[in-house]
Amino acid sequence: MRLVQTVSELRQCLDGLTPPVFVPTMGNLHEGHLALTRQARATGRPVVVSVFVNPLQFGPDEDYARYPRTLAADCALLEREGVELVFAPAVQELYPEPQRFMVQPPLADELCGAFRPGHFAGVCTVVLKLFNLVRPAVAVFGKKDYQQLFLIRAMVRQLNLPIDILAGETVRAADGLALSSRNAYLSPEQRAEAPRLYRVLQWIGARLAAGEADLAELEAAARQSLVAHDWQVDYVSIRSQATLLAPQPHERDLVVLAAARLGQTRLIDNLELSLP
Amino acid sequence: MRLVQTVSELRQCLDGLTPPVFVPTMGNLHEGHLALTRQARATGRPVVVSVFVNPLQFGPDEDYARYPRTLAADCALLEREGVELVFAPAVQELYPEPQRFMVQPPLADELCGAFRPGHFAGVCTVVLKLFNLVRPAVAVFGKKDYQQLFLIRAMVRQLNLPIDILAGETVRAADGLALSSRNAYLSPEQRAEAPRLYRVLQWIGARLAAGEADLAELEAAARQSLVAHDWQVDYVSIRSQATLLAPQPHERDLVVLAAARLGQTRLIDNLELSLP
């Protein structure tokens, strides 16, 4: 496995290589990331992983400065997974000048976009830059960041990028909590409370499967149950998988998404469901 | 030479080809375009030319509907120039759904951007799409559209596209008028008047070379001389080649840019100059 930290080294390494499969990450890797690299490896292509905490996608009051950076440990894990190349550039390397060309995605005011202004423009812009550097044939994104996955798929389609996007299933702890680097911020009490987020999504899923049709009531009840346990809820929302907007009456392929905070720590999760 | 009109045909044709040199056009080709294709050919790479009148870069009151479309004649010219591939997609082919991912460029309120809201976002977005489809190693843009050339260079740099941008010199009629498809809109009287635009730029260039330091006065005098001959002037502006903003006192590499209308026809031109 090679670790490269500059654009010019990266280009050199990729020159003559089969178009790779690419897994962009912010590092601090856990089993969720490793599942993505295994999915990447199964394509048979050389696997390139990027490790980059992208300042452009953090708001001024968010956790950019304290986001965990553990490159040496990440590399040890990736080496064991058979990854060919790790690209871990410094901020100065990806942004040698202020980034003035931004990709403006749609749905910027929906779901997480409503609570993180500029977040998805920052995500789409860095992913486009990384795509242009790595030039992968395939890229893998986790379903945990559902809106991100949706927007990357749409960006690839609308900007005519010749890249297949694979979706990785969310990896969970035994108690159901979706793995996330931000889980490390939780106190023991908060960690014990955190699985409620997914349980609430499952409860909505069960009610929908049982034929409940009042989506607003389900969302409100779910929110209430979180608030009652000291969560600050950004949203709980039942959406169309196809559009990520409110579902049409006939739509069966839904996704329930939620974002809520325990103390300073913001957790997100989602649950796809296909009604019969 | 092959003419392809769909994305899938294009991808097929490009498969296995040496990374080409690309000349994007809106068709209705004149000697200015042909000079770009010759410059492209001189790279030794296969030449791909696109012919596409991009609705995204026209304002609602602009000339999208009446912009001249002359594909058969364009193909005859390009065949003679040794072009390998012409990509002339229908609007539906490049925009099968409403384009919601837009590249937002900087300098959007400067120069032509101030008078054509959304124009450069439309240009950058379609060029990025075409780059992703054609995947050229080199692309050629004319200096006639100076702000466009500046922004495309900046986009390539900021989005890490592995493409060399070549600048083509403006081709002029014997009387100095820059060649443009829009010249065809001019009445005989307007056509006789039109070379004044370039003469005014040359006059500014001569005054700057002679040591005149009051840029605002030069701009105002040039504007006045156009207005006196029935031009409606959008701007006459002396800028830095490096930033396309107002030059710093020490800057020597300048460009004088102008946009003005004769009747309904909007003409643009520019003149680079390096002060001693």
Interface residues (C-beta under 8 A of the other chain):
Chain A: V7 R11 L94 E97 Q99 R100 F101 M102 V103 Q104 P105 P106 C124 T125 L128 K129 N132 L133 R135 A154 M155 Q158 L159 N160 L161 P162
Chain B: V7 R11 L94 E97 Q99 R100 F101 M102 V103 Q104 P105 P106 C124 T125 L128 K129 N132 L133 R135 A154 M155 Q158 L159 N160 L161 P162
